[in-house]
Amino acid sequence: MALKKQGLVFRINGENIGRYPDFMDTLPKEMVQTIEKAPICKNLTMKSCSWKDCRGYDFMIGNEHFQKCYMGGCFEFPVTKESESYIKSFVKNETEARKAV
């Protein structure tokens, strides 16, 4: 969590994002827009990342394919009344996916 100009922001490292695609399809528009604004992963798309061990995020939301930068704030969401429960569910899904590994 961080306090930024736009308010409280919560960052999630969705390392197991591919294990809960149904949840990703439920994200509200404001959260999907945050993801859309994040930079693309140059390692996944061009094989030219400056981060030595970059893995990026490669996932789908609905029919849209995303390849986003791990360090680029892809899952860095402003905490709002609408996003609170989704952030909580996102963390729960990621935690459960990590335990299953």
C-alpha positions as CSV (number, residue, x, y, z in Angstrom):
1,M,0.0,0.0,0.0
2,A,1.1,3.5,-0.7
3,L,-0.3,7.0,-0.3
4,K,-0.1,8.8,-3.6
5,K,-1.6,12.0,-5.1
6,Q,-4.8,10.2,-6.1
7,G,-5.1,8.7,-2.6
8,L,-4.4,5.2,-1.1
9,V,-3.1,2.7,-3.7
10,F,-2.8,-1.0,-3.3
11,R,-0.3,-3.0,-5.3
12,I,-0.8,-6.7,-6.0
13,N,1.8,-9.0,-7.4
14,G,-0.4,-11.3,-9.4
15,E,2.3,-14.0,-10.1
16,N,-0.4,-16.7,-10.5
17,I,-2.8,-14.6,-12.5
18,G,-3.5,-17.4,-15.0
19,R,-5.0,-19.6,-12.2
20,Y,-8.1,-17.4,-11.6
21,P,-9.3,-16.1,-15.0
22,D,-13.0,-16.1,-14.0
23,F,-12.3,-13.6,-11.3
24,M,-10.4,-11.3,-13.7
25,D,-13.5,-11.2,-15.9
26,T,-15.5,-9.7,-13.0
27,L,-13.2,-6.6,-12.4
28,P,-15.0,-3.3,-12.7
29,K,-14.2,-1.0,-15.6
30,E,-12.1,1.4,-13.4
31,M,-9.7,-1.4,-12.5
32,V,-9.5,-2.7,-16.0
33,Q,-8.6,0.8,-17.1
34,T,-5.8,0.9,-14.6
35,I,-4.5,-2.3,-16.1
36,E,-4.8,-1.0,-19.7
37,K,-2.8,2.1,-18.8
38,A,0.1,0.1,-17.4
39,P,3.1,-0.3,-19.8
40,I,3.5,-3.4,-21.9
41,C,6.1,-6.0,-21.0
42,K,9.0,-5.6,-23.4
43,N,10.3,-9.0,-22.4
44,L,7.1,-10.8,-23.4
45,T,6.5,-8.7,-26.6
46,M,10.0,-7.8,-27.9
47,K,12.5,-9.9,-25.8
48,S,14.3,-6.7,-24.8
49,C,13.7,-6.0,-21.2
50,S,16.3,-4.1,-19.1
51,W,15.2,-6.1,-16.0
52,K,17.4,-9.2,-15.7
53,D,14.8,-11.6,-14.4
54,C,11.6,-10.0,-15.7
55,R,8.7,-12.3,-16.2
56,G,5.9,-9.9,-16.9
57,Y,2.2,-10.7,-16.8
58,D,0.5,-12.5,-19.7
59,F,-3.3,-12.9,-19.1
60,M,-6.8,-12.4,-20.5
61,I,-9.7,-10.3,-19.3
62,G,-12.7,-11.4,-21.4
63,N,-11.5,-11.4,-25.0
64,E,-8.7,-8.9,-24.4
65,H,-5.1,-10.2,-24.2
66,F,-2.7,-8.3,-21.9
67,Q,1.1,-8.5,-21.7
68,K,2.0,-6.1,-19.0
69,C,5.2,-5.1,-17.2
70,Y,5.8,-6.6,-13.7
71,M,7.4,-3.4,-12.5
72,G,5.0,-1.1,-14.3
73,G,2.1,-1.0,-11.8
74,C,-0.1,-3.3,-13.7
75,F,-2.1,-4.3,-10.6
76,E,-1.7,-1.0,-8.6
77,F,-5.3,0.0,-7.9
78,P,-6.6,3.1,-6.2
79,V,-8.7,2.1,-3.1
80,T,-12.3,3.2,-3.7
81,K,-15.7,2.1,-2.4
82,E,-16.1,0.1,-5.7
83,S,-12.6,-1.4,-5.8
84,E,-12.3,-2.4,-2.1
85,S,-14.1,-5.8,-2.3
86,Y,-12.3,-6.6,-5.6
87,I,-8.9,-5.9,-4.2
88,K,-9.7,-8.1,-1.3
89,S,-10.9,-10.9,-3.6
90,F,-7.8,-10.4,-5.8
91,V,-5.5,-10.9,-2.8
92,K,-7.5,-13.9,-1.7
93,N,-7.3,-15.5,-5.2
94,E,-3.6,-14.9,-5.4
95,T,-2.9,-16.2,-1.9
96,E,-4.9,-19.4,-2.6
97,A,-3.1,-19.9,-5.9
98,R,0.3,-19.5,-4.2
99,K,-0.6,-22.0,-1.5
100,A,-1.6,-24.5,-4.2
101,V,1.8,-24.4,-5.9
